[in-house]
Amino acid sequence: MSETFTITSPLFMSDINAIDFSMVKLKMQDKEEGPGWTKVQCEYAEAEYKKFLTLKRTYPDKEIVPNRLVDLFWHQHILDTQKYAEDCQVEIPRPMTTSFHKCSKSIP
């Protein structure tokens, strides 16, 4: 049975938890388009990314730097620009930018 990583903390917001990252995980498992991660690695990275999104929403004025795992997952999310923009509008208060990007709205 595969392990599912879910967040039960009250700080973990249900709308962030509901974001569908299935395409991100699929690409992360692809050895040509991504790093060739296992399903378990992808599930773990997704859970960590959702924690990161929650922190960014909870502390919007703080500089929160993701670890390498989260950063890789985040960058794959960004590559699907339409989905990323939709997720930023619906799920997160503003589009986040990586440490070298800044946007008017901010999702991590």
DRENTORKOL-3810 file (N, C-alpha, C; in nm, 4 decimals):
REM DRENTORKOL-3810
@n.u->0.0847; n.v->-0.1183; n.w->0.0000; ca.u->0.0000; ca.v->0.0000; ca.w->0.0000; c.u->0.0887; c.v->0.1239; c.w->0.0000
@n.u->0.0569; n.v->0.2190; n.w->-0.0861; ca.u->0.1380; ca.v->0.3401; ca.w->-0.0971; c.u->0.1032; c.v->0.4378; c.w->0.0145
@n.u->0.2052; n.v->0.5052; n.w->0.0622; ca.u->0.1862; ca.v->0.6008; ca.w->0.1699; c.u->0.1335; c.v->0.7312; c.w->0.1122
@n.u->0.0325; n.v->0.7907; n.w->0.1769; ca.u->-0.0207; ca.v->0.9187; ca.w->0.1344; c.u->0.0200; c.v->1.0230; c.w->0.2357
@n.u->0.0734; n.v->1.1338; n.w->0.1871; ca.u->0.1164; ca.v->1.2415; ca.w->0.2738; c.u->0.0073; c.v->1.3472; c.w->0.2768
@n.u->-0.0582; n.v->1.3613; n.w->0.3906; ca.u->-0.1616; ca.v->1.4624; ca.w->0.4068; c.u->-0.1280; c.v->1.5473; c.w->0.5276
@n.u->-0.1725; n.v->1.6660; n.w->0.5241; ca.u->-0.1459; ca.v->1.7577; ca.w->0.6331; c.u->-0.2731; c.v->1.7720; c.w->0.7156
@n.u->-0.2591; n.v->1.7590; n.w->0.8465; ca.u->-0.3751; ca.v->1.7706; ca.w->0.9336; c.u->-0.3666; c.v->1.8925; c.w->1.0249
@n.u->-0.2598; n.v->1.9683; n.w->1.0151; ca.u->-0.2439; ca.v->2.0876; ca.w->1.0972; c.u->-0.3547; c.v->2.1876; c.w->1.0667
@n.u->-0.4047; n.v->2.2580; n.w->1.1695; ca.u->-0.5070; ca.v->2.3590; ca.w->1.1439; c.u->-0.4551; c.v->2.4735; c.w->1.0566
@n.u->-0.3222; n.v->2.4920; n.w->1.0519; ca.u->-0.2664; ca.v->2.5959; ca.w->0.9675; c.u->-0.2677; c.v->2.5570; c.w->0.8201
@n.u->-0.2822; n.v->2.4289; n.w->0.7939; ca.u->-0.2819; ca.v->2.3828; ca.w->0.6558; c.u->-0.4200; c.v->2.4070; c.w->0.5977
@n.u->-0.4293; n.v->2.4935; n.w->0.5022; ca.u->-0.5582; ca.v->2.5383; ca.w->0.4515; c.u->-0.6164; c.v->2.4414; c.w->0.3498
@n.u->-0.7452; n.v->2.4162; n.w->0.3614; ca.u->-0.8099; ca.v->2.3152; ca.w->0.2777; c.u->-0.8027; c.v->2.3479; c.w->0.1286
@n.u->-0.8067; n.v->2.4757; n.w->0.0925; ca.u->-0.7993; ca.v->2.5087; ca.w->-0.0501; c.u->-0.6599; c.v->2.4787; c.w->-0.1060
@n.u->-0.5566; n.v->2.4995; n.w->-0.0285; ca.u->-0.4212; ca.v->2.4633; ca.w->-0.0722; c.u->-0.4111; c.v->2.3115; c.w->-0.0830
@n.u->-0.4661; n.v->2.2428; n.w->0.0134; ca.u->-0.4631; ca.v->2.0966; ca.w->0.0114; c.u->-0.5384; c.v->2.0411; c.w->-0.1100
@n.u->-0.6352; n.v->2.1175; n.w->-0.1608; ca.u->-0.7171; ca.v->2.0705; ca.w->-0.2732; c.u->-0.6535; c.v->2.0968; c.w->-0.4106
@n.u->-0.5423; n.v->2.1698; n.w->-0.4161; ca.u->-0.4787; ca.v->2.1964; ca.w->-0.5458; c.u->-0.4372; c.v->2.0634; c.w->-0.6080
@n.u->-0.4684; n.v->2.0472; n.w->-0.7343; ca.u->-0.4352; ca.v->1.9241; ca.w->-0.8065; c.u->-0.2961; c.v->1.9360; c.w->-0.8689
@n.u->-0.2019; n.v->1.8614; n.w->-0.8146; ca.u->-0.0652; ca.v->1.8616; ca.w->-0.8658; c.u->-0.0337; c.v->1.7338; c.w->-0.9430
@n.u->-0.1359; n.v->1.6668; n.w->-0.9932; ca.u->-0.1120; ca.v->1.5391; ca.w->-1.0612; c.u->-0.0219; c.v->1.5537; c.w->-1.1837
@n.u->-0.0381; n.v->1.6609; n.w->-1.2610; ca.u->0.0473; ca.v->1.6798; ca.w->-1.3780; c.u->0.1904; c.v->1.7148; c.w->-1.3384
@n.u->0.2061; n.v->1.7915; n.w->-1.2322; ca.u->0.3413; ca.v->1.8229; ca.w->-1.1827; c.u->0.4109; c.v->1.6935; c.w->-1.1427
@n.u->0.3401; n.v->1.6103; n.w->-1.0678; ca.u->0.3997; ca.v->1.4837; ca.w->-1.0222; c.u->0.4301; c.v->1.3915; c.w->-1.1397
@n.u->0.3433; n.v->1.3906; n.w->-1.2388; ca.u->0.3667; ca.v->1.3081; ca.w->-1.3576; c.u->0.4955; c.v->1.3520; c.w->-1.4283
@n.u->0.5123; n.v->1.4827; n.w->-1.4430; ca.u->0.6335; ca.v->1.5340; ca.w->-1.5082; c.u->0.7569; c.v->1.5088; c.w->-1.4227
@n.u->0.7440; n.v->1.5175; n.w->-1.2920; ca.u->0.8584; ca.v->1.4927; ca.w->-1.2035; c.u->0.9011; c.v->1.3458; c.w->-1.2102
@n.u->0.8095; n.v->1.2571; n.w->-1.2441; ca.u->0.8421; ca.v->1.1148; ca.w->-1.2562; c.u->0.9045; c.v->1.0811; c.w->-1.3920
@n.u->0.8883; n.v->1.1703; n.w->-1.4889; ca.u->0.9405; ca.v->1.1484; ca.w->-1.6234; c.u->1.0912; c.v->1.1765; c.w->-1.6246
@n.u->1.1684; n.v->1.0825; n.w->-1.6756; ca.u->1.3143; ca.v->1.0985; ca.w->-1.6756; c.u->1.3631; c.v->1.1953; c.w->-1.7826
@n.u->1.2800; n.v->1.2258; n.w->-1.8816; ca.u->1.3187; ca.v->1.3212; ca.w->-1.9853; c.u->1.2752; c.v->1.4638; c.w->-1.9497
@n.u->1.1560; n.v->1.4787; n.w->-1.8944; ca.u->1.1034; ca.v->1.6116; ca.w->-1.8628; c.u->1.1284; c.v->1.6517; c.w->-1.7180
@n.u->1.1652; n.v->1.5575; n.w->-1.6360; ca.u->1.1873; ca.v->1.5860; ca.w->-1.4944; c.u->1.3014; c.v->1.5023; c.w->-1.4409
@n.u->1.3133; n.v->1.4984; n.w->-1.3094; ca.u->1.4253; ca.v->1.4258; ca.w->-1.2483; c.u->1.4048; c.v->1.2748; c.w->-1.2365
@n.u->1.2887; n.v->1.2243; n.w->-1.2766; ca.u->1.2649; ca.v->1.0807; ca.w->-1.2683; c.u->1.2384; c.v->1.0319; c.w->-1.1267
@n.u->1.1682; n.v->1.1124; n.w->-1.0495; ca.u->1.1364; ca.v->1.0764; ca.w->-0.9116; c.u->1.0389; c.v->0.9591; c.w->-0.9075
@n.u->1.0381; n.v->0.8894; n.w->-0.7939; ca.u->0.9388; ca.v->0.7847; ca.w->-0.7707; c.u->0.8069; c.v->0.8501; c.w->-0.7287
@n.u->0.7012; n.v->0.7704; n.w->-0.7293; ca.u->0.5706; ca.v->0.8205; ca.w->-0.6850; c.u->0.5777; c.v->0.8680; c.w->-0.5398
@n.u->0.6474; n.v->0.7926; n.w->-0.4562; ca.u->0.6600; ca.v->0.8295; ca.w->-0.3146; c.u->0.7353; c.v->0.9619; c.w->-0.3000
@n.u->0.8414; n.v->0.9807; n.w->-0.3767; ca.u->0.9152; ca.v->1.1073; ca.w->-0.3722; c.u->0.8251; c.v->1.2231; c.w->-0.4134
@n.u->0.7443; n.v->1.2012; n.w->-0.5154; ca.u->0.6525; ca.v->1.3057; ca.w->-0.5619; c.u->0.5467; c.v->1.3391; c.w->-0.4571
@n.u->0.4931; n.v->1.2377; n.w->-0.3936; ca.u->0.3919; ca.v->1.2608; ca.w->-0.2896; c.u->0.4516; c.v->1.3403; c.w->-0.1727
@n.u->0.5723; n.v->1.3057; n.w->-0.1356; ca.u->0.6405; ca.v->1.3761; ca.w->-0.0265; c.u->0.6680; c.v->1.5216; c.w->-0.0667
@n.u->0.7196; n.v->1.5417; n.w->-0.1883; ca.u->0.7486; ca.v->1.6764; ca.w->-0.2360; c.u->0.6221; c.v->1.7613; c.w->-0.2429
@n.u->0.5123; n.v->1.7001; n.w->-0.2862; ca.u->0.3842; ca.v->1.7721; ca.w->-0.2919; c.u->0.3424; c.v->1.8182; c.w->-0.1520
@n.u->0.3529; n.v->1.7305; n.w->-0.0548; ca.u->0.3156; ca.v->1.7657; ca.w->0.0827; c.u->0.4041; c.v->1.8790; c.w->0.1357
@n.u->0.5328; n.v->1.8720; n.w->0.1060; ca.u->0.6246; ca.v->1.9776; ca.w->0.1502; c.u->0.5955; c.v->2.1100; c.w->0.0791
@n.u->0.5624; n.v->2.1032; n.w->-0.0478; ca.u->0.5284; ca.v->2.2231; ca.w->-0.1251; c.u->0.4021; c.v->2.2868; c.w->-0.0686
@n.u->0.3044; n.v->2.2059; n.w->-0.0330; ca.u->0.1808; ca.v->2.2587; ca.w->0.0255; c.u->0.2084; c.v->2.3243; c.w->0.1611
@n.u->0.3001; n.v->2.2704; n.w->0.2371; ca.u->0.3396; ca.v->2.3352; ca.w->0.3632; c.u->0.4018; c.v->2.4714; c.w->0.3338
@n.u->0.4869; n.v->2.4743; n.w->0.2306; ca.u->0.5511; ca.v->2.5983; ca.w->0.1899; c.u->0.4466; c.v->2.7025; c.w->0.1483
@n.u->0.3478; n.v->2.6612; n.w->0.0686; ca.u->0.2408; ca.v->2.7522; ca.w->0.0269; c.u->0.1643; c.v->2.8055; c.w->0.1473
@n.u->0.1406; n.v->2.7187; n.w->0.2430; ca.u->0.0701; ca.v->2.7591; ca.w->0.3644; c.u->0.1509; c.v->2.8623; c.w->0.4422
@n.u->0.2806; n.v->2.8391; n.w->0.4529; ca.u->0.3668; ca.v->2.9363; ca.w->0.5212; c.u->0.3673; c.v->3.0703; c.w->0.4482
@n.u->0.3749; n.v->3.0655; n.w->0.3141; ca.u->0.3744; ca.v->3.1891; ca.w->0.2366; c.u->0.2444; c.v->3.2656; c.w->0.2559
@n.u->0.1345; n.v->3.1941; n.w->0.2654; ca.u->0.0058; ca.v->3.2608; ca.w->0.2863; c.u->-0.0052; c.v->3.3136; c.w->0.4286
@n.u->0.0403; n.v->3.2352; n.w->0.5246; ca.u->0.0294; ca.v->3.2735; ca.w->0.6646; c.u->0.1199; c.v->3.3920; c.w->0.6992
@n.u->0.2362; n.v->3.3963; n.w->0.6360; ca.u->0.3349; ca.v->3.5014; ca.w->0.6640; c.u->0.3740; c.v->3.5713; c.w->0.5331
@n.u->0.2813; n.v->3.6447; n.w->0.4698; ca.u->0.3079; ca.v->3.7021; ca.w->0.3373; c.u->0.4219; c.v->3.8043; c.w->0.3334
@n.u->0.4531; n.v->3.8662; n.w->0.4456; ca.u->0.5578; ca.v->3.9679; ca.w->0.4469; c.u->0.6952; c.v->3.9121; c.w->0.4840
@n.u->0.7017; n.v->3.7836; n.w->0.5086; ca.u->0.8283; ca.v->3.7201; ca.w->0.5456; c.u->0.8924; c.v->3.6562; c.w->0.4231
@n.u->1.0229; n.v->3.6602; n.w->0.4185; ca.u->1.0976; ca.v->3.5931; ca.w->0.3122; c.u->1.1138; c.v->3.4466; c.w->0.3535
@n.u->1.0440; n.v->3.3589; n.w->0.2865; ca.u->1.0497; ca.v->3.2154; ca.w->0.3179; c.u->1.1165; c.v->3.1467; c.w->0.2006
@n.u->1.2278; n.v->3.0846; n.w->0.2265; ca.u->1.3068; ca.v->3.0214; ca.w->0.1211; c.u->1.2807; c.v->2.8712; c.w->0.1229
@n.u->1.2400; n.v->2.8156; n.w->0.0080; ca.u->1.2124; ca.v->2.6716; ca.w->0.0041; c.u->1.3412; c.v->2.5898; c.w->0.0006
@n.u->1.3316; n.v->2.4675; n.w->0.0499; ca.u->1.4465; ca.v->2.3773; ca.w->0.0366; c.u->1.4541; c.v->2.3296; c.w->-0.1088
@n.u->1.5578; n.v->2.2563; n.w->-0.1418; ca.u->1.5814; ca.v->2.2148; ca.w->-0.2815; c.u->1.4654; c.v->2.1307; c.w->-0.3369
@n.u->1.4146; n.v->2.0393; n.w->-0.2577; ca.u->1.3037; ca.v->1.9538; ca.w->-0.3003; c.u->1.1819; c.v->2.0373; c.w->-0.3384
@n.u->1.1445; n.v->2.1288; n.w->-0.2513; ca.u->1.0287; ca.v->2.2162; ca.w->-0.2754; c.u->1.0556; c.v->2.3063; c.w->-0.3950
@n.u->1.1773; n.v->2.3579; n.w->-0.4039; ca.u->1.2124; ca.v->2.4458; ca.w->-0.5149; c.u->1.1977; c.v->2.3751; c.w->-0.6498
@n.u->1.2410; n.v->2.2509; n.w->-0.6592; ca.u->1.2266; ca.v->2.1741; ca.w->-0.7834; c.u->1.0797; c.v->2.1516; c.w->-0.8180
@n.u->0.9990; n.v->2.1166; n.w->-0.7167; ca.u->0.8554; ca.v->2.0937; ca.w->-0.7384; c.u->0.7881; c.v->2.2232; c.w->-0.7822
@n.u->0.8221; n.v->2.3318; n.w->-0.7150; ca.u->0.7665; ca.v->2.4633; ca.w->-0.7457; c.u->0.7987; c.v->2.5033; c.w->-0.8901
@n.u->0.9234; n.v->2.4841; n.w->-0.9299; ca.u->0.9616; ca.v->2.5213; ca.w->-1.0657; c.u->0.8861; c.v->2.4388; c.w->-1.1708
@n.u->0.8606; n.v->2.3135; n.w->-1.1415; ca.u->0.7818; ca.v->2.2324; ca.w->-1.2348; c.u->0.6386; c.v->2.2851; c.w->-1.2402
@n.u->0.5850; n.v->2.3295; n.w->-1.1269; ca.u->0.4509; ca.v->2.3887; ca.w->-1.1209; c.u->0.4468; c.v->2.5150; c.w->-1.2082
@n.u->0.5490; n.v->2.5982; n.w->-1.1986; ca.u->0.5564; ca.v->2.7229; ca.w->-1.2740; c.u->0.5579; c.v->2.6975; c.w->-1.4247
@n.u->0.6183; n.v->2.5866; n.w->-1.4675; ca.u->0.6302; ca.v->2.5585; ca.w->-1.6105; c.u->0.4954; c.v->2.5429; c.w->-1.6808
@n.u->0.3936; n.v->2.5028; n.w->-1.6075; ca.u->0.2582; ca.v->2.4993; ca.w->-1.6634; c.u->0.1966; c.v->2.6353; c.w->-1.6303
@n.u->0.2291; n.v->2.7348; n.w->-1.7114; ca.u->0.1984; ca.v->2.8736; ca.w->-1.6770; c.u->0.0493; c.v->2.9008; c.w->-1.6571
@n.u->-0.0354; n.v->2.8402; n.w->-1.7391; ca.u->-0.1792; ca.v->2.8636; ca.w->-1.7246; c.u->-0.2307; c.v->2.8052; c.w->-1.5924
@n.u->-0.1936; n.v->2.6820; n.w->-1.5632; ca.u->-0.2379; ca.v->2.6184; ca.w->-1.4382; c.u->-0.1812; c.v->2.6928; c.w->-1.3175
@n.u->-0.0552; n.v->2.7325; n.w->-1.3264; ca.u->0.0078; ca.v->2.8060; ca.w->-1.2174; c.u->-0.0667; c.v->2.9367; c.w->-1.1914
@n.u->-0.0989; n.v->3.0090; n.w->-1.2984; ca.u->-0.1727; ca.v->3.1348; ca.w->-1.2838; c.u->-0.3101; c.v->3.1109; c.w->-1.2215
@n.u->-0.3778; n.v->3.0049; n.w->-1.2647; ca.u->-0.5086; ca.v->2.9716; ca.w->-1.2071; c.u->-0.4951; c.v->2.9375; c.w->-1.0591
@n.u->-0.3950; n.v->2.8572; n.w->-1.0253; ca.u->-0.3743; ca.v->2.8205; ca.w->-0.8850; c.u->-0.3429; c.v->2.9428; c.w->-0.8006
@n.u->-0.2658; n.v->3.0350; n.w->-0.8556; ca.u->-0.2308; ca.v->3.1569; ca.w->-0.7827; c.u->-0.3532; c.v->3.2430; c.w->-0.7566
@n.u->-0.4425; n.v->3.2499; n.w->-0.8521; ca.u->-0.5614; ca.v->3.3328; ca.w->-0.8376; c.u->-0.6633; c.v->3.2709; c.w->-0.7425
@n.u->-0.6821; n.v->3.1420; n.w->-0.7521; ca.u->-0.7867; ca.v->3.0753; ca.w->-0.6759; c.u->-0.7387; c.v->3.0317; c.w->-0.5391
@n.u->-0.6216; n.v->2.9728; n.w->-0.5320; ca.u->-0.5783; ca.v->2.9078; ca.w->-0.4099; c.u->-0.4879; c.v->2.9914; c.w->-0.3208
@n.u->-0.4123; n.v->3.0815; n.w->-0.3800; ca.u->-0.3120; ca.v->3.1540; ca.w->-0.3040; c.u->-0.3333; c.v->3.3021; c.w->-0.3277
@n.u->-0.3126; n.v->3.3844; n.w->-0.2274; ca.u->-0.3473; ca.v->3.5245; ca.w->-0.2386; c.u->-0.2830; c.v->3.5985; c.w->-0.3558
@n.u->-0.1643; n.v->3.5625; n.w->-0.3950; ca.u->-0.0973; ca.v->3.6285; ca.w->-0.5069; c.u->0.0049; c.v->3.5327; c.w->-0.5660
@n.u->0.0388; n.v->3.5483; n.w->-0.6939; ca.u->0.1357; ca.v->3.4557; ca.w->-0.7527; c.u->0.2679; c.v->3.4615; c.w->-0.6785
@n.u->0.3192; n.v->3.3478; n.w->-0.6441; ca.u->0.4481; ca.v->3.3434; ca.w->-0.5770; c.u->0.5557; c.v->3.3560; c.w->-0.6816
@n.u->0.6662; n.v->3.4096; n.w->-0.6403; ca.u->0.7797; ca.v->3.4201; ca.w->-0.7296; c.u->0.8977; c.v->3.3524; c.w->-0.6634
@n.u->0.9880; n.v->3.3060; n.w->-0.7449; ca.u->1.1087; ca.v->3.2477; ca.w->-0.6887; c.u->1.1931; c.v->3.3603; c.w->-0.6329
@n.u->1.2999; n.v->3.3289; n.w->-0.5637; ca.u->1.3814; ca.v->3.4318; ca.w->-0.5003; c.u->1.4360; c.v->3.5325; c.w->-0.6009
@n.u->1.4443; n.v->3.4952; n.w->-0.7274; ca.u->1.4953; ca.v->3.5893; ca.w->-0.8274; c.u->1.3844; c.v->3.6527; c.w->-0.9104
@n.u->1.2591; n.v->3.6280; n.w->-0.8770; ca.u->1.1465; ca.v->3.6907; ca.w->-0.9461; c.u->1.0642; c.v->3.7689; c.w->-0.8440
@n.u->0.9997; n.v->3.8720; n.w->-0.8896; ca.u->0.9037; ca.v->3.9438; ca.w->-0.8060; c.u->0.7820; c.v->3.9743; c.w->-0.8915
@n.u->0.6628; n.v->3.9515; n.w->-0.8375; ca.u->0.5390; ca.v->3.9800; ca.w->-0.9099; c.u->0.4504; c.v->4.0686; c.w->-0.8234
@n.u->0.3496; n.v->4.1262; n.w->-0.8851; ca.u->0.2579; ca.v->4.2102; ca.w->-0.8101; c.u->0.1761; c.v->4.1289; c.w->-0.7111
@n.u->0.1375; n.v->4.0091; n.w->-0.7530; ca.u->0.0688; ca.v->3.9191; ca.w->-0.6617; c.u->0.1706; c.v->3.8159; c.w->-0.6205
@n.u->0.1533; n.v->3.7483; n.w->-0.5076; ca.u->0.2609; ca.v->3.6600; ca.w->-0.4646; c.u->0.2166; c.v->3.5223; c.w->-0.4191
@n.u->0.2403; n.v->3.4246; n.w->-0.4984; ca.u->0.2323; ca.v->3.2839; ca.w->-0.4610; c.u->0.3780; c.v->3.2449; c.w->-0.4494
@n.u->0.4154; n.v->3.1526; n.w->-0.3677; ca.u->0.5590; ca.v->3.1250; ca.w->-0.3545; c.u->0.6280; c.v->3.0972; c.w->-0.4847
END
